[in-house]
């Protein structure tokens, strides 16, 4: 046994003696057995079990150290055998504990029914989960103290690990001493994320969520909990003249063990080979048996002209604002890139997306509409193996050309290449919503949020979810999705539009009127018919939506 293991064992003994065992005794529990660093405890009352669990976690939260407990609670049939218990009730409790975040308490649906209304604790419905070796889905509930901050997609700490290996790539630190080189470090990370996303057996968090950690000092274990991943890749980039030095390290987020680390010194014109080398090393560290053929598939199509690549890197943060100002600044950069390399699929896709933004949000000019469609189709033709290019193109095809069938085929082509492409699910949800496909819009939106829970464009997924609930008459859920979208992008008028319509359907006219006024402040030329017409909303949704918008006070 190593020194760290000895220290951990001693710390666990102290915790049991000072916290766990006294709490169990106080709440009339019985320790059935120990299982390594775990305990199986039986209570006569579910209320006692939950109260004991929360007391333990409260004391653990105030204690210094790196030990954190997961606690799962279930009510079910058991079989007693002398000093042990067995059966489905025990098995489900163990699986519930596996779904819990460190420091958390989770209940099965059966346990929740026994404690509901009987304690001061609050509960978050975590939905149904498929648990390992359990032949049915089990609804789970997270427990929190009264008046605790509500769980959201942005702050939820109960993201369970996926069944397959999972990774988040954090922004690499720019060590160049030149803020102008920040885009270069970010571009390196984005390319590594895209390459890793091509492996179907690997769950990859989207860059828009990992980039929320940019410039912050982070705890790797906390990052793993917040994003629901096992592995975290971090590093730094130092560029000087025509040379670049990159350090990278792969860390197990739960144990903080360093799985792999390396340093690379290369000429800048060898940067693509370096990206491939880091990707290959990361994949090999996670899955040593990966075939070389899969490695080759991870190498995305790159431009021949490095100057064109540089221009696209500079344009990307402007493109991804999703706002007319950013799009207007990005288009000249992208046009220069296409002059240098006319067959650059990603540049075509981003130009299509910019023109879609300018058409729908800055005057609906015909030249923007035709340009969005033209560049989108070119991106699809040139980039059948370039997932980001396909996603940008699909957005324009769906929202401007109104060819939702082709748009969804294009999203699905992107997902076939990159199963972790969160944007494909999020924007696909939006287009499904405008097309009246309620259940698919909700399903795709939820997938997009799980893949990128902190994504600045979580708004698109939430709009799709909102429309799905609106179509099904679930106006409370629709309003909740709209409110989350507003928290994500407060200045996006369409979110306030959805909120106004949902509140009108609920008869909350004062709140609906307030939301409608906010729409007009953000978009003075807004009209209900104009919005639905420009985006190609199907009559199934347009009719009740326009009626609700009119009731809220929005102009037709």
C-alpha positions in Angstrom: 0.0 0.0 0.0 1.5 3.4 -1.0 1.8 6.4 1.3 -1.2 8.2 -0.3 -3.4 5.1 0.2 -2.3 4.8 3.9 -3.1 8.5 4.4 -6.5 8.1 2.7 -7.3 5.1 4.9 -6.4 7.0 8.0 -8.5 10.0 7.0 -11.5 7.7 6.3 -11.2 6.2 9.8 -11.2 9.7 11.3 -14.2 10.7 9.2 -16.2 7.6 10.2 -15.4 8.0 13.9 -16.2 11.8 14.0 -18.9 12.2 11.4 -20.4 9.1 9.8 -20.9 6.6 12.6 -22.4 9.2 15.1 -24.8 10.4 12.4 -26.0 6.9 11.6 -26.5 6.1 15.3 -28.4 9.4 15.8 -30.8 8.7 13.0 -31.4 5.0 14.0 -29.5 3.4 11.1 -27.6 0.1 11.1 -24.3 -0.4 9.3 -24.8 -3.7 7.5 -21.3 -3.9 6.1 -18.3 -2.0 4.7 -17.4 -2.3 1.0 -13.8 -1.0 0.6 -14.3 2.7 1.1 -18.1 2.4 1.1 -20.8 1.5 3.5 -24.1 -0.3 3.2 -26.5 1.2 5.8 -30.1 0.1 6.6 -32.8 2.5 8.0 -36.3 1.8 9.2 -37.4 5.2 7.8 -36.6 6.9 4.5 -36.9 10.3 6.3 -34.2 9.2 8.7 -32.0 8.0 5.9 -32.3 11.3 4.0 -31.8 13.4 7.1 -28.7 11.4 8.1 -27.3 11.6 4.5 -27.7 15.4 4.4 -26.2 15.8 7.9 -23.1 13.8 6.8 -22.7 15.8 3.6 -23.1 19.1 5.4 -20.3 18.3 7.8 -18.1 16.9 5.0 -18.6 20.1 3.0 -17.1 22.1 5.9 -14.2 19.9 6.3 -10.8 20.4 4.6 -9.5 17.6 2.5 -10.0 15.8 -0.8 -12.4 13.1 0.3 -16.0 13.4 -0.9 -18.8 10.9 -0.5 -21.7 10.0 -2.9 -24.8 8.8 -1.2 -27.6 6.9 -2.9 -30.9 6.0 -1.2 -33.6 3.5 -2.3 -36.6 1.7 -0.9 -37.1 -1.8 -2.2 -37.4 -5.5 -1.4 -34.4 -7.1 0.3 -33.3 -10.5 1.4 -31.8 -10.9 4.9 -29.1 -13.5 5.4 -27.6 -13.5 8.9 -25.6 -10.2 9.0 -26.0 -9.2 5.4 -28.8 -8.1 3.1 -29.2 -8.7 -0.7 -31.8 -8.1 -3.4 -33.1 -5.6 -5.9 -33.5 -2.9 -3.3 -29.8 -3.0 -2.5 -28.8 -3.2 -6.2 -30.8 -0.1 -7.1 -29.4 1.8 -4.2 -25.8 1.0 -5.3 -26.6 2.2 -8.9 -28.3 5.4 -7.6 -25.1 6.1 -5.7 -23.1 5.7 -8.9 -25.2 8.4 -10.6 -24.6 10.9 -7.8 -22.0 13.6 -7.9 -19.3 13.6 -5.2 -20.7 15.5 -2.2 -24.3 14.8 -3.3 -27.3 12.8 -2.2 -29.6 11.1 -4.7 -32.9 9.3 -4.2 -34.7 6.8 -6.3 -38.3 7.6 -7.2 -39.6 5.1 -4.6 -37.6 6.8 -1.8 -38.7 10.2 -2.9 -42.4 9.2 -2.7 -41.8 8.3 1.0 -40.1 11.6 2.0 -42.0 14.1 -0.2 -43.6 16.8 2.0 -42.1 15.3 5.2 -38.8 17.2 5.4 -37.5 20.8 4.8 -35.2 19.6 2.0 -35.8 20.5 -1.6 -35.5 18.1 -4.5 -34.4 18.4 -8.1 -36.1 15.9 -10.6 -33.1 14.5 -12.5 -35.2 12.5 -14.9 -35.3 8.8 -15.6 -31.9 7.1 -15.9 -30.9 3.7 -17.3 -28.9 2.1 -14.5 -26.4 -0.7 -15.1 -27.8 -4.2 -14.7 -31.2 -2.8 -13.8 -33.9 -3.9 -16.3 -36.0 -0.7 -16.0 -35.5 3.1 -16.0 -35.3 4.6 -12.5 -36.3 8.3 -11.9 -33.8 10.0 -9.7 -34.0 13.1 -7.4 -31.2 15.2 -6.1 -31.5 16.5 -2.5 -30.5 20.0 -1.5 -31.0 22.1 1.6 -34.1 24.4 1.8 -33.6 27.7 -0.1 -30.6 26.3 -1.9 -29.9 27.8 -5.4 -32.0 25.9 -8.0 -30.1 23.5 -10.2 -29.7 24.6 -13.8 -28.0 23.3 -16.9 -25.3 25.9 -16.2 -24.7 25.0 -12.5 -25.9 21.4 -12.2 -23.3 19.4 -10.3 -25.1 16.0 -10.8 -24.0 15.2 -14.3 -23.3 11.5 -14.4 -20.4 10.1 -16.3 -21.4 8.7 -19.8 -21.0 5.0 -20.4 -18.1 5.6 -22.8 -14.8 7.4 -22.1 -15.4 11.2 -21.8 -13.1 14.2 -22.1 -13.1 18.0 -21.9 -10.3 20.0 -23.5 -9.7 23.2 -21.6 -8.4 26.4 -23.3 -4.6 26.3 -23.6 -2.8 29.1 -21.7 -1.2 31.6 -24.0 2.4 32.0 -22.8 3.6 34.1 -25.7 3.3 37.4 -23.8 1.4 38.7 -26.8 -2.4 39.0 -26.4 -2.6 39.0 -30.2 -1.6 35.3 -30.2 -4.6 34.4 -28.1 -6.5 33.3 -31.2 -3.7 30.9 -32.1 -3.9 29.1 -28.8 -7.7 28.9 -29.0 -7.5 27.6 -32.6 -5.2 24.9 -31.5 -7.6 23.7 -28.9 -10.6 23.9 -31.2 -8.9 21.7 -33.7 -8.0 19.1 -31.1 -11.6 19.1 -29.9 -12.8 18.6 -33.4 -10.4 15.8 -34.0 -11.2 14.0 -30.8 -15.0 14.4 -31.6 -14.6 12.1 -34.6 -14.1 9.1 -32.4 -17.5 7.5 -31.9 -16.5 5.7 -28.7 -15.4 9.0 -27.1 -17.8 11.5 -25.5 -16.3 15.0 -26.0 -17.6 18.2 -24.4 -18.0 21.0 -26.9 -15.6 23.9 -27.0 -18.2 26.5 -26.0 -18.6 24.9 -22.6 -14.9 24.3 -22.0 -14.1 27.8 -23.0 -16.1 29.2 -20.1 -13.0 28.2 -18.0 -10.7 30.5 -20.1 -8.6 32.7 -17.9 -9.6 31.0 -14.7 -7.6 29.0 -12.2 -9.6 25.7 -12.0 -9.7 22.6 -9.9 -9.6 19.7 -12.4 -11.8 17.5 -10.2 -14.4 20.3 -10.1 -14.2 20.6 -13.9 -14.9 16.9 -14.2 -17.9 17.2 -11.9 -19.4 20.2 -13.6 -19.0 18.8 -17.1 -19.6 15.2 -16.3 -16.3 13.9 -17.8 -13.6 11.4 -16.7 -10.6 13.0 -18.4 -9.4 16.6 -18.8 -6.8 17.8 -21.3 -5.0 21.0 -20.5 -1.9 22.8 -21.7 -0.1 25.9 -22.8 1.1 27.5 -26.1 4.2 29.7 -26.6 4.7 31.1 -30.0 7.8 33.1 -30.9 8.5 34.0 -34.5 8.2 30.9 -36.7 8.5 28.5 -33.8 5.8 27.2 -31.4 6.2 25.3 -28.1 3.2 23.4 -26.8 2.8 21.5 -23.5 -0.1 19.2 -22.9 -1.2 16.9 -20.1 -4.1 14.5 -19.8 -5.5 14.1 -16.3 -8.0 11.8 -14.7 -10.5 14.3 -13.2 -11.6 12.0 -10.4 -8.2 11.0 -9.1 -6.2 13.9 -10.5 -3.6 11.4 -11.7 -1.5 12.5 -14.7 -2.1 9.9 -17.4 0.1 11.4 -20.0 2.1 14.6 -20.6 4.5 15.9 -23.3 6.1 18.9 -24.7 6.5 19.8 -28.4 8.7 22.2 -30.2 7.9 22.7 -33.8 8.0 25.2 -36.7 4.7 27.0 -37.2 4.4 25.6 -40.7 4.3 22.1 -39.1 1.3 23.0 -36.8 -1.2 20.5 -38.4 1.2 17.6 -37.8 1.6 18.7 -34.2 -2.2 18.9 -33.7 -2.4 15.3 -35.0 0.4 14.2 -32.7 -1.3 15.6 -29.6 -4.6 14.1 -30.7 -3.1 10.7 -31.3 -1.3 10.7 -27.9 -4.5 11.7 -26.1 -6.5 9.0 -27.7 -3.8 6.4 -27.2 -3.7 7.3 -23.5 -7.4 6.8 -23.1 -7.7 3.7 -25.3 -4.4 2.1 -26.1 -5.9 -0.5 -28.4 -7.3 2.1 -30.8 -6.5 1.2 -34.4 -4.3 3.4 -36.6 -7.2 3.5 -39.1 -9.3 5.4 -36.5 -6.4 7.8 -35.9 -6.3 8.6 -39.6 -10.0 9.3 -39.6 -9.5 11.8 -36.9 -7.4 14.1 -39.1 -9.7 16.6 -40.5 -9.3 18.2 -44.0 -7.1 21.2 -43.6 -6.5 24.1 -45.9 -3.3 24.2 -48.0 -2.8 27.9 -47.3 -1.8 28.8 -43.8 -2.7 32.5 -44.3 -6.3 31.4 -45.0 -6.3 29.2 -41.9 -5.1 32.2 -39.9 -7.9 34.4 -41.2 -10.6 31.9 -40.3 -9.2 31.6 -36.8 -9.5 35.3 -36.4 -13.0 35.3 -37.8 -14.4 32.5 -35.7 -15.0 34.3 -32.4 -16.8 37.1 -34.4 -18.9 34.5 -36.2 -19.9 32.7 -33.1 -21.3 35.8 -31.4 -24.4 35.1 -33.5 -25.0 38.9 -33.6 -25.1 41.2 -36.7 -22.1 43.3 -35.5 -19.9 40.3 -35.2 -21.1 38.8 -38.5 -20.4 42.1 -40.3 -16.8 42.1 -39.0 -16.2 38.4 -39.8 -17.4 38.5 -43.4 -14.4 40.6 -44.8 -11.9 38.2 -43.0 -13.7 35.2 -44.5 -13.8 36.7 -47.9 -10.1 37.3 -47.8 -9.6 33.6 -46.7 -11.7 32.4 -49.7 -9.6 34.6 -52.1 -6.5 32.7 -50.9 -8.2 29.3 -50.8 -11.5 29.1 -52.7 -12.2 25.5 -51.7 -12.0 26.1 -47.9 -15.3 24.5 -46.8 -15.2 25.9 -43.2 -14.8 29.5 -44.5 -17.8 28.9 -46.9 -19.9 27.5 -44.0 -19.1 30.4 -41.7 -19.8 32.9 -44.4 -23.2 31.3 -44.9 -23.9 31.5 -41.2 -22.9 35.2 -41.1 -25.3 36.0 -44.0 -28.1 34.1 -42.2 -27.5 36.3 -39.1 -27.5 39.5 -41.2 -30.7 38.4 -43.1 -32.8 37.5 -40.1 -31.6 40.1 -37.7 -30.4 43.0 -39.7 -33.0 44.0 -42.2 -33.8 40.9 -44.2 -32.0 42.0 -47.3 -32.3 39.8 -50.3 -28.5 39.8 -51.0 -27.9 38.3 -47.6 -30.5 35.6 -48.1 -29.1 34.5 -51.5 -25.5 34.7 -50.2 -26.4 32.5 -47.2 -27.9 29.8 -49.4 -25.1 30.0 -52.0 -22.3 29.7 -49.5 -24.1 27.0 -47.5 -24.5 24.7 -50.6 -20.8 25.3 -51.5 -19.8 24.3 -48.0 -21.7 21.1 -48.2 -20.2 20.2 -51.6 -16.6 21.0 -50.5 -16.7 19.7 -46.9 -18.5 16.3 -46.8 -16.0 15.3 -44.1 -15.8 18.6 -42.2 -18.4 18.6 -39.4 -18.1 22.3 -38.4 -18.6 23.4 -42.0 -21.6 21.2 -42.3 -23.2 22.5 -39.1 -22.8 26.1 -40.2 -24.2 25.3 -43.6 -27.2 23.4 -42.2 -28.2 26.3 -40.0 -28.4 28.6 -43.1 -30.2 26.0 -45.2 -32.8 25.4 -42.5 -33.4 29.0 -41.3 -33.0 30.9 -44.6 -33.7 28.5 -47.4 -36.4 26.7 -45.3 -35.3 23.3 -46.7 -35.6 21.5 -43.3 -35.2 18.1 -44.8 -31.8 19.0 -46.4 -30.8 20.8 -43.2 -31.5 17.8 -41.0 -29.7 15.5 -43.5 -26.7 17.9 -43.2 -26.8 17.9 -39.4 -26.9 14.1 -39.4 -24.0 14.0 -41.8 -22.0 16.2 -39.3 -23.0 13.9 -36.4 -21.9 10.8 -38.4 -18.5 12.4 -38.6 -18.5 13.9 -35.1 -21.0 12.3 -32.7 -20.2 14.9 -30.0 -21.0 17.9 -32.2 -23.2 19.7 -29.7 -24.0 22.5 -32.1 -25.6 20.0 -34.6 -28.0 18.9 -31.9 -28.7 22.4 -30.5 -29.3 24.1 -33.9 -31.1 21.0 -35.2 -33.5 21.3 -32.3 -34.3 24.9 -33.3 -35.0 23.9 -36.9 -37.1 20.9 -35.8 -39.1 23.3 -33.5 -39.8 25.7 -36.3 -40.8 22.7 -38.4 -43.4 21.6 -35.9 -41.6 18.4 -34.8 -42.2 18.7 -31.1 -40.7 15.6 -29.6 -37.6 15.5 -31.8 -37.0 19.2 -31.0 -37.0 18.4 -27.3 -34.9 15.3 -27.7 -32.2 17.0 -29.8 -32.2 20.1 -27.6 -31.6 18.0 -24.5 -28.8 16.1 -26.2 -27.1 19.3 -27.2 -27.3 20.7 -23.7 -25.8 17.5 -22.2 -22.9 17.6 -24.7 -22.2 21.3 -24.0 -24.0 22.4 -20.7 -22.3 25.8 -20.5 -22.5 26.6 -24.2 -23.2 30.3 -25.0 -25.5 29.0 -27.8 -27.5 26.8 -25.5 -30.1 29.3 -26.5 -30.7 27.5 -29.8 -31.4 24.2 -28.0 -33.7 25.9 -25.5 -35.7 27.6 -28.3 -36.2 24.1 -29.8 -37.3 22.7 -26.4 -39.6 25.7 -25.8 -41.3 25.2 -29.2 -41.7 21.5 -28.5 -43.5 22.2 -25.2 -45.5 25.0 -26.8 -46.8 22.7 -29.5 -47.8 20.1 -26.9 -49.6 22.7 -24.8 -47.1 22.4 -22.0 -46.9 26.2 -21.5 -45.3 26.2 -18.1 -42.4 24.1 -19.5 -42.2 26.3 -22.6 -42.0 29.4 -20.4 -39.3 27.8 -18.2 -37.2 27.0 -21.4 -37.6 30.6 -22.6 -36.5 32.0 -19.3 -33.4 29.8 -19.3 -32.7 31.0 -22.9 -32.9 34.6 -21.6 -30.5 33.9 -18.9 -28.1 32.5 -21.5 -28.4 35.5 -23.9 -30.4 38.3 -22.3 -30.1 40.5 -25.4 -31.7 38.0 -27.8 -35.1 39.2 -28.7 -36.5 35.9 -29.9 -36.2 34.4 -26.3 -38.3 37.2 -24.9 -40.8 36.6 -27.8 -41.2 32.9 -26.8 -41.6 34.0 -23.2 -44.3 36.5 -24.0 -46.3 33.9 -26.1 -46.0 31.2 -23.4 -47.1 33.5 -20.6 -50.0 34.7 -22.7 -51.1 31.1 -23.1 -50.9 30.8 -19.3 -53.1 33.9 -18.8 -50.3 35.7 -17.1 -51.0 38.9 -19.1 -49.1 41.4 -17.0 -45.9 39.3 -17.3 -46.6 38.6 -20.9 -46.9 42.3 -21.7 -43.6 43.0 -19.9 -41.9 40.4 -22.0 -43.4 41.8 -25.2 -42.2 45.3 -24.3 -38.7 43.9 -23.9 -38.9 42.4 -27.4 -39.7 45.8 -28.9 -36.9 47.4 -27.0 -34.4 44.9 -28.4 -35.9 44.8 -31.9 -38.1 47.9 -32.7 -39.0 46.6 -36.1 -40.3 43.2 -34.8 -43.6 41.8 -36.2 -45.1 38.4 -35.4 -46.0 37.6 -39.0 -42.7 38.8 -40.3 -40.8 36.6 -37.8 -42.7 33.5 -38.7 -42.6 34.2 -42.4 -38.8 34.9 -42.5 -37.9 31.8 -40.7 -40.5 29.5 -42.5 -42.5 28.5 -39.5 -45.0 25.8 -40.3 -48.7 26.7 -39.8 -49.1 24.1 -37.1 -46.9 26.3 -34.9 -47.3 29.7 -36.5 -51.1 30.0 -36.0 -51.1 29.5 -32.2 -47.8 31.3 -31.8 -48.9 34.5 -33.6 -52.2 34.4 -31.8 -50.4 34.3 -28.4 -47.9 37.0 -29.5 -50.8 39.2 -30.5 -52.4 38.6 -27.1 -49.2 39.6 -25.3 -49.2 43.0 -27.1 -46.7 42.2 -29.9 -47.5 43.7 -33.3 -48.6 41.5 -36.1 
